[in-house]
Amino acid sequence: MNLEQRLTYINEQKRSYIHGMVEHVNNEWVFFDEEDEEAIPIEEMTEGVIEIFRFDQWIRGQFQENGTVYVGRDPILLQHGEMVRFRKQLPYAYQQWLEALSDKTFFHFVEWLNDLDFSLYDCLYCYNGLLFEKHTGVNFIIYDNTEMISNVQHYYERGSLCKDRFEMTFHTGKRFVCAQIG
C-alpha cells in the first residue's frame, strides 16, 4: 500500500494543513499563511489540490489559474478573503522512509507517534539510509509539535526478515522505545 492509501486508513493527523486566506491581488491569487502571515502565490502552495471553507465544512477541489476550483465536475469561484487550506508537503526522504515501512510497522509507528502527541506532519528533518540501499543502519527523524521536540532513531535490518526498532527521545530527556519485527 502506498502512503496516500495508508493515510486514508488513519485518523486525521494534527497539524497536517497550512491554513490561511486568499486574496486576488494584481490579477493573481495569493495565499496569506495564517501562522506567519507570509504572502505566497497559490501555484507555489499546491500541485492543484485546495480546500475551501464553505457552508461550515472543508470542500476539496482542483485549483485552476483563473481562480476556479473544480469540485468533481462542478466549478466554484474563489472569493477574495476566503479561508482555504493545503495539506503540508512531507520532506522527500521522510516520505520515502514512510513508504519503505511495512504496513504493519507503519500503522504501529503512527499510533505510537500519535499517542505521544506527535503527528506525521511534525517532521522537521529525516535522514533515510534506506535511500542509499543500506540494509542495516539507523535513520534519524526530528519532530516538533510546537510544545516538544523529539528525535526518533530508527534501527533497521532488511533481508529475509525485516526488523525495526524505534527510540524516541524528547528534549526533556524522556525516552520511549518501540520494536517491530516482521
Beta strands, then each sheet from edge to edge (+ up, - down):
strand 1: 17-25
strand 2: 28-33
strand 3: 39-41
strand 4: 49-54
strand 5: 57-63
strand 6: 68-71
strand 7: 74-77
strand 8: 83-87
strand 9: 123-127
strand 10: 136-144
strand 11: 149-157
strand 12: 163-170
strand 13: 175-181
sheet 1: 3+ 2- 1+ 8- 4+ 5- 6+ 7-
sheet 2: 9+ 10- 11+ 12- 13+
end
